[in-house]
Amino acid sequence: MKASDADILIIPGYTNSGPEHWQTRWQSRLSTARRVEQAEWSKPVREDWVARLVEEVNASSRPVVLVAHSLGVPTAIHAVPHIAGKVAGAFLVAPPDVANPAIRPRHLMTFGPYPREPLPFPSITVASRNDPFGTYEHADDIANAWGSLLVDAGESGHINADSGHGPWPEGTMVFAQFLGRL
């Protein structure tokens, strides 16, 4: 599949992805990409975020490829029962451990726990060995449950602009290979 054959939905996490974030950069470069906008970025409500994603998927005229980061990952996973037939694949980056009571802010726990059913479409989960919001072991466990290919990003922090992943060329290459296999 080529990027032009799909609606690429960018699903940011808590507080949105800023101008230097790799999601924003990808959105500006991919002609068929659009961001799933949320009414409230700093006080996320799981049901509202999932409903917005479902609306965007249902508005798509082509197969959908999800590109989720951080809190966007549980948003996408909780939406699966409502969107499975229209999604061609999912690229899931830096999944936070939303069932961990130490997560801050605490209201992010309302996005947990993750459903553990296998995903009905191909997926890749990219995880860091030193992500402050979720351990690599947690990412390995949920990726395994979902049947998702786990990509080890090494010690990359939360894989965002703050950890030096604005351009993120390695992610671009993995995403391009993933699209080519869909």
C-alpha positions, 0 to 999 in steps of 0.5 A: 500500500502507498500512503496515497492509497490510505487515510492516515489518521494521526492520533496524538497523546496527552496535550497533543503533539507540538510543531516539532513532534514527529507526528506533526512533521509526518502529517505535514509531509503525507498528503492523506494524513490528518490529525484526530483533533480532541476537544480537550487535550489536557483533561482527556476523557477516554470515551470522548477520545475514542468517539472522536477517533471512531468519527474520523475513521467512519468519515474516511473513504479509503482504508485507514492506517492509524498512527498513534503515539502515547495516550493515542495508543490506548485510544486506538485500542479501545476503539477497535471494536467500532472501527476494525472493518475500516482499518488496514493497519496500526503503527503504535508508538510509545504505549504508556502503562495506563494501568500503573497507579504511579502514572501522572497525571492520575486521570490517565489511568481511566484509559486503562487497562488495555484490551488484550484481544488480538488486533484484527489488522496488522500492527507494529508497536514501537517501544523504548527501553527507557520510556518514563511512561511505560516499561519495555516489558509492558510494551512487549506484553501488550504487543504480544497479546495484540499479535503486534510486531514489537520494534525495540527503539533502544533507549529513546525516552518517550519517542517525542520531540523532548527526547530528540525525536522530532524528525525521527528518520528511523521511524519514517523508515519503519513506517514506510516498510510497514505501509509497503506490506499492507 
